[in-house]
Amino acid sequence: MKTTALFAAALGLFGVVLLSGCAATQHSSYHVTAYKPHDPSKVRVKLSTSTQHLYVMEGDRCLMATYANVGKPGTATPHGHFTIINKDKTRRRQSEPDRGYPMAYWCEFAPAYGFHEGFVHPYPHTHGCVRLHKEAASRLFALVHIGTPVDIAATHPEDATFGKKIQSLDQSRDPDPPRDFMMSSAWFRDPAGPLLIEQ
């Protein structure tokens, strides 16, 4: 009974915000909506490094738009045309420091560069990879396949349309979860509910 009451209190405290597929929210705990593609072969990922906005498009249809975290000066996220070359939902960091740190929902687009779950900062902060909130990372993982095109540039036309609906996300002060949880297989559980919805 105590566990149920605590869980209900936690839900009431954090609240999950439901938004359209091309929006995000400023809170650390939030929900991202992603739409199931009609033709998975037409899915394309676009990343604007100047705005840190990521779009998953199917032609002109926006399947998901979210805030992302790109590489900082000196270790910038590469620009260009790429494809997803590897996916690994349970990837962990292989090098020190922090060997074993989870990099869940890894979607590699160039050797040693990929999209993955991690704390999102409101300014470029990574070593070149693109970090996403778990809500977004899990859905991107579901939307892409090996061979999905990835276009990374300073800006994209979507910044003027779908980008206006994306709010910034700042997890820079969020504390790390307990280490034993981060090192457990439970870390890689998908968020609740379907990852992709029909539209």
Protein Blocks (a to p, Z undefined) as FASTA:
>chain_A
ZZmmmmmmmmmmnopadddfkbcdfbfbdcddddddfblmlgccdddfklopacddehja
cfbdcddddddehiaccedddddfbdcfkbccfbdehihiacehiacfbehiacdddddd
fbdfbeoiacddfklmmmmmmmpcehiacdddfbdfklmmmmmmpccddfklpccddfkl
mmpmklmpccedjfbdcZZ
